[in-house]
Amino acid sequence: MSYFRSYSELFNEVYVERAASRLPAVERCRDGMPGSRFTLVEERRDIPAEHLRSSTLFLCRPRGEVFGRCPGTSGHVCCNYNTLDLYLGCTLGCSYCIMRTYLNFAPVTVYVDAQPGIDAVVRAAESNPGRQVRVGTGEVGDSLLLDPLFRLSEEFVRAFAGIDNVTFEMKTKTDLVDHLLDVDPKGNAVIGFSLSVPSVAQQEDGFSSSIDDRISAAGRAARAGYALAFHFDPIIQSETWSIEIDALVAKLRALGAYRVAWISMGTVRFPASLQESISDRPYMYDEFVPCRDGKFRYLQKERIALYRRLRDLLRTVTDAPVYLCMESAAVWTTLFDAPPVAGPLFTRLSGIGNHPRLQKTGSSS
């Protein structure tokens, strides 16, 4: 279950841009936070300085371009993902969150008008009829943490349901999927769950839902007709990792593998600017080396060993594409016996929206 009983526990103040005040998502927020104080402002700079904190919500129309390519990281391979800005900021408090180094979480911002993002993705799909547009909303905030309150993901799912070359992913560390289960049609919608072994998740994932609760939510989503994605990222070594990862993958096997669209893997990584704030974390006693993008990672041979163990386990569960997030071409080639650009994994990912497992509906077997 989620770590809060109501959104009024998470946020003390709600500021609403006047130009967005009549949008349905704002009304849903008012209904879901009875008794909370809503204040109209012309723009963000009108919010008092004492309320520029993560316990404040700011609801506004999108600013600038909300749709674009994943920024990836210098010198490492990107999976050609596209991102939609929707929820900016997060209150889950994961220790390793890199967003803290480049995104000001004060206040947590919600783009309450989905239409500009929908229009941008539709234009991209129409301009690239022979290519798959993989897009998700989890780049700068958890896709589902606030979604039961605003119900914006439903607007995207419905809008893209009839577009064959759009695959829309909602990535989360919560179990908050129930508000989406009755949305129909779902098209190529994917609900993605970030996973760690339970002991690491309990120590490092802040107020995220437990791993068991996330897997239970994945089962509900699959039975409702959604495709699933799993993101083992960041993988953090521990004395019990090998034992725990066996048990975790066994739980995924019980879900019914045909609903899995893709799985990613990435080891813990951090820039120097985050190093001081995580200096007391247990994983910081491991050996890290600076890489070409300026981030610190485990030694390459250690990363490959972790990836190989997990990859081999996953192959007993599903034939869905398994790929690496923010890794070097050398690691890709060692792990998959082919350079990433020319390899079969990227070929399969580029056409994932037309994969048979995404075209099935109804309950999983």
C-alpha positions in Angstrom: 0.0 0.0 0.0 1.1 3.6 -0.4 2.7 5.4 2.5 0.1 8.1 2.9 -3.7 8.1 3.6 -4.5 11.3 1.7 -2.8 13.8 -0.5 -3.5 16.4 2.1 -0.9 14.7 4.2 1.7 15.3 1.5 1.0 18.9 0.6 0.3 21.8 2.9 -0.3 24.4 0.2 -1.7 24.3 -3.4 -1.0 27.2 -5.8 -2.9 27.3 -9.1 -1.9 29.3 -12.1 -4.9 31.4 -13.0 -4.8 30.4 -16.6 -5.1 26.7 -15.6 -7.7 27.1 -12.8 -10.7 25.8 -14.8 -9.1 22.7 -16.2 -10.7 19.3 -15.2 -7.5 18.1 -13.5 -7.5 21.1 -11.2 -11.1 20.3 -10.2 -10.2 16.7 -9.6 -7.5 17.9 -7.3 -9.9 20.1 -5.4 -12.3 17.2 -5.0 -9.4 14.9 -3.8 -8.0 17.4 -1.3 -11.1 18.7 0.6 -10.2 21.3 3.2 -6.9 22.2 1.6 -6.1 25.8 0.8 -5.9 26.6 -2.9 -4.4 30.0 -3.9 -4.6 31.5 -7.4 -1.4 33.1 -8.8 -0.5 34.5 -12.1 2.8 32.6 -12.3 5.2 30.6 -10.3 7.2 33.6 -9.1 4.2 34.8 -7.2 4.5 31.9 -4.7 5.9 33.2 -1.4 9.5 32.1 -0.7 8.4 30.3 2.5 6.2 28.0 0.4 8.9 27.0 -2.2 9.3 23.6 -0.8 8.4 20.0 -1.6 5.2 20.1 0.5 3.8 22.7 -1.9 1.9 21.8 -5.1 2.0 24.2 -8.1 -0.6 23.5 -10.8 0.0 25.1 -14.2 -0.2 24.7 -17.9 3.0 23.3 -19.6 5.9 25.5 -20.1 7.9 25.2 -23.4 8.5 21.9 -25.0 7.1 19.0 -22.9 8.0 16.2 -25.4 11.5 15.3 -26.4 14.3 12.7 -26.5 15.6 11.2 -23.3 18.8 13.2 -22.5 20.7 10.0 -21.9 24.3 10.5 -20.6 27.5 11.4 -22.4 29.6 8.6 -23.8 27.0 5.9 -23.0 24.3 4.2 -25.0 20.7 5.5 -25.0 17.7 3.3 -25.8 16.1 6.1 -27.9 13.4 6.7 -25.4 11.2 9.8 -25.6 9.9 11.7 -22.5 6.8 13.7 -21.6 7.0 16.2 -18.8 3.9 15.8 -16.6 4.8 15.5 -12.9 7.9 17.5 -12.0 9.4 16.5 -8.6 8.9 13.6 -6.3 8.3 13.1 -2.5 9.4 9.5 -2.4 12.9 10.3 -1.2 15.0 7.6 -2.7 18.6 8.0 -1.5 20.2 7.7 -4.9 17.9 10.1 -6.8 20.0 11.9 -9.4 17.1 14.3 -10.1 18.1 16.1 -6.9 21.2 17.4 -8.6 19.5 19.0 -11.6 15.8 19.5 -10.7 14.4 21.8 -8.0 11.7 19.9 -6.2 10.3 23.1 -4.6 7.4 23.2 -5.3 6.3 19.9 -6.9 4.8 21.0 -10.2 2.0 19.4 -12.2 1.3 20.3 -15.8 -2.5 19.9 -15.5 -3.2 20.3 -19.3 -2.4 17.1 -21.1 -3.3 18.3 -24.5 0.0 20.0 -25.5 1.8 16.7 -24.7 -0.8 14.6 -26.6 -0.5 16.9 -29.6 3.3 16.7 -29.7 3.3 12.9 -29.6 0.6 12.6 -32.2 2.7 14.9 -34.5 5.7 12.8 -34.0 3.8 9.6 -34.7 2.3 11.0 -37.9 5.7 12.3 -39.1 7.3 8.9 -38.5 4.7 6.4 -39.8 7.2 3.6 -40.1 8.9 4.0 -36.7 7.8 3.3 -33.2 7.5 6.2 -30.8 8.3 5.0 -27.3 7.3 7.7 -24.8 7.0 7.8 -21.0 6.2 10.3 -18.2 8.7 9.1 -15.6 11.8 11.2 -16.4 11.4 14.0 -13.9 8.8 12.5 -11.4 7.1 9.3 -10.6 4.4 8.7 -13.2 1.7 7.4 -10.8 2.4 8.9 -7.4 0.1 11.8 -7.9 -2.0 10.3 -10.7 -4.9 9.0 -8.7 -5.5 12.6 -7.7 -5.1 14.3 -11.1 -5.9 11.3 -13.4 -3.8 12.7 -16.2 -2.3 9.4 -17.4 -5.8 8.2 -18.4 -6.0 11.1 -20.9 -2.8 10.0 -22.5 -3.8 6.3 -22.6 -7.1 7.1 -24.3 -5.5 9.5 -26.7 -2.8 7.1 -27.9 -4.9 3.9 -27.9 -5.8 4.1 -31.6 -2.2 5.0 -32.7 -0.3 1.8 -33.6 3.1 3.3 -33.6 2.9 5.0 -30.1 3.8 3.0 -27.0 3.1 5.0 -23.8 4.8 3.9 -20.5 3.9 5.0 -17.0 6.9 4.3 -14.8 6.5 4.0 -11.0 7.8 2.9 -7.6 4.3 2.8 -6.2 1.4 0.4 -6.3 -1.1 3.1 -7.4 -2.6 1.5 -10.5 -6.2 0.9 -9.5 -7.5 4.1 -11.0 -6.3 3.0 -14.4 -7.6 -0.6 -14.5 -10.9 0.2 -16.1 -9.6 2.5 -18.8 -10.6 1.1 -22.2 -9.2 0.9 -24.8 -5.6 0.7 -23.5 -3.8 0.4 -26.9 -0.1 0.0 -26.4 0.0 1.4 -22.9 2.7 0.0 -20.6 2.9 0.3 -16.8 6.5 0.0 -15.8 7.7 -0.8 -12.2 11.2 0.0 -10.9 12.5 -2.9 -8.9 15.3 -3.6 -6.4 15.9 -6.6 -4.1 13.7 -6.0 -1.1 16.4 -5.3 1.5 17.9 -2.6 -0.7 14.4 -1.1 -1.5 13.6 -1.0 2.2 16.8 0.9 3.0 17.1 3.2 -0.1 13.7 3.6 -1.8 12.4 6.1 0.8 8.6 6.1 1.0 8.1 4.0 -2.2 5.7 1.0 -2.0 7.3 -2.3 -1.0 8.5 -4.6 -3.7 5.8 -7.1 -2.9 3.1 -4.4 -3.3 4.6 -3.3 -6.6 4.6 -6.8 -7.9 1.0 -7.3 -6.7 0.1 -4.0 -8.6 1.8 -5.4 -11.7 -0.4 -8.5 -11.5 -3.5 -6.3 -11.3 -2.4 -4.2 -14.2 -1.6 -7.3 -16.4 -5.0 -8.9 -15.6 -6.6 -5.6 -16.7 -4.9 -5.8 -20.0 -1.8 -3.5 -19.6 1.6 -4.6 -20.8 4.3 -4.5 -18.2 7.8 -3.3 -18.0 10.3 -3.8 -15.2 13.3 -1.7 -14.5 16.0 -3.2 -12.3 17.6 0.2 -11.8 19.6 1.0 -9.9 21.1 -2.4 -9.1 22.9 -2.0 -5.7 25.2 -4.8 -4.5 24.6 -6.3 -1.1 25.7 -9.5 0.7 22.2 -11.0 0.1 21.7 -9.7 -3.5 22.3 -13.0 -5.2 19.8 -14.9 -3.0 17.2 -12.1 -3.1 17.3 -11.6 -6.9 16.5 -15.3 -7.4 13.4 -14.9 -5.2 12.4 -11.7 -6.9 12.6 -13.1 -10.4 10.6 -16.1 -9.3 7.8 -13.8 -8.3 7.9 -12.2 -11.7 7.6 -15.7 -13.3 4.3 -16.2 -11.4 2.8 -13.1 -13.1 2.5 -14.6 -16.6 5.4 -13.6 -18.8 3.5 -12.8 -22.1 2.5 -9.4 -20.8 6.1 -8.2 -20.4 7.0 -5.6 -23.0 10.6 -4.9 -22.0 13.0 -5.0 -19.1 15.9 -2.7 -18.4 19.0 -3.0 -16.1 21.2 -0.4 -14.7 23.6 -0.3 -11.8 23.8 2.5 -9.2 25.5 5.6 -10.5 25.9 9.1 -9.3 27.6 12.4 -10.1 30.2 14.0 -7.8 27.6 16.6 -6.8 25.5 13.9 -5.1 28.4 12.2 -3.4 28.3 14.2 -0.2 24.5 13.7 0.4 24.8 9.9 0.0 28.1 9.5 1.8 26.5 7.6 4.7 24.7 5.0 2.6 26.0 1.4 2.9 26.6 1.0 -0.8 29.2 3.9 -0.7 31.6 1.5 1.0 31.9 -0.3 -2.4 34.5 0.7 -5.0 33.3 3.2 -7.6 35.2 4.7 -10.6 34.5 7.8 -12.6 33.2 7.1 -16.1 33.1 9.2 -19.3 29.9 11.0 -18.4 31.4 12.1 -15.0 29.2 9.7 -13.0 30.7 7.1 -10.7 29.9 3.4 -11.3 31.0 0.0 -10.1 34.1 -1.4 -11.8 33.1 -2.6 -15.3 33.8 -6.3 -14.5 31.5 -6.0 -11.5 28.7 -4.4 -13.5 28.9 -7.1 -16.1 28.8 -9.9 -13.5 25.6 -8.4 -12.0 24.0 -7.9 -15.4 24.9 -11.4 -16.6 23.4 -13.0 -13.5 20.2 -11.1 -13.8 20.0 -11.5 -17.6 20.3 -15.3 -17.3 17.6 -15.4 -14.6 15.2 -13.2 -16.7 15.7 -15.5 -19.7 13.9 -18.2 -17.7 10.9 -15.9 -17.4 10.3 -14.1 -20.7 11.7 -13.6 -24.2 10.9 -9.8 -23.9 13.8 -7.5 -24.8 16.3 -6.9 -22.0 18.4 -3.8 -22.4 20.9 -1.7 -20.4 20.3 1.9 -19.2 23.1 4.4 -19.4 25.8 1.8 -20.1 28.9 1.8 -22.3 29.0 0.2 -25.7 31.7 -2.1 -24.4 29.5 -3.5 -21.7 26.7 -3.9 -24.2 28.9 -5.8 -26.5 30.3 -8.1 -23.8 26.9 -8.9 -22.4 24.9 -9.3 -25.6 27.6 -10.3 -28.1 26.8 -7.5 -30.5 27.2 -3.7 -30.6 24.0 -2.0 -29.3 23.1 -0.1 -32.5 23.3 -3.1 -34.7 22.2 -5.6 -32.1 18.9 -7.5 -32.1 17.7 -5.9 -28.9 17.5 -2.5 -30.4 15.7 -3.9 -33.4 13.1 -5.5 -31.2 12.7 -2.3 -29.1 12.1 -0.2 -32.1 9.1 -2.2 -33.0 7.9 -3.0 -29.6 4.5 -1.4 -30.1 3.6 -4.0 -32.6 4.9 -6.9 -30.5 2.2 -9.6 -30.2 2.3 -9.5 -26.4 1.1 -5.8 -26.6 -1.8 -6.7 -28.9 -3.4 -9.2 -26.5 -6.2 -8.1 -24.2 -7.9 -9.6 -21.2 -6.4 -11.6 -18.4 -2.9 -13.0 -18.4 -2.5 -16.7 -18.4 
